[in-house]
Amino acid sequence: MVQQAISQYLQKQQQTILSPKAILFDMDGVLYDSMRFHARAWYETATRHQLVSTPELFYLYEGRTGESTINELYQKTFHRDATEEEKKSIYKEKAALFNQYNDGKAMQGATEVLKAAKAYDLQTIVVTGSGQHSLINKLQHTYPGYFKQEKMVTAFGVKFGKPHPEPYLMGLEKAGVQAHEALVIENAPMGVQAGVAAGIFTIAVNTGPLDDRVLLEAGADLLYPSMTALAEDWDNLISEIKNFKQIRHELHK
């Protein structure tokens, strides 16, 4: 399964090799079990402002910046862009609710994936559409030694949020690697689209309520049902990548 996924990735992205040196992690739903609180806070805030939405919609919108999400809701409801004041006040309201609900729980299996990545001497970089200071600041406490502040990509540093490739292209730049030298770990369709658009081998972990098909149709190269499942398969995954690289090398001698 892994070798087939690599072969399809190389063909799709017109690459000749996959040789990971860095892992680019989404944050909400990958490192933290926080998406349920984001969805609840978004839905309640949207409802207060008579904006058309459902709780599930915010899993589909995940990865967008807050302002982009609010703009989408205004277009959907009122067929116009939100004003700057609307975007700022609504996002502030949503952030306050999220901070009230969020329990800061790490995603089960995430620590094991990070440890495995470090064991293979792979850089670990966060690429998130989040602008929640509370979560971004918690990273160092929850996962000490894994993420450097100056290498994080957040909503504060991007012009275009996911599904635009800009966040992951910035992640590659901060890691100092090329697209074929990285892996993306994502749980959201828009994040998957962004990773694929940036030319990176993109692994989806379905930690939310969406159907697997949504992530596969977004372009995920591999799909796991959880971070724990990914952690358990990590040695096999890296081994298969190395084996594929060796086979390609032998064939092209």
Disulfide bonds with the S-S distance in Angstrom:
none
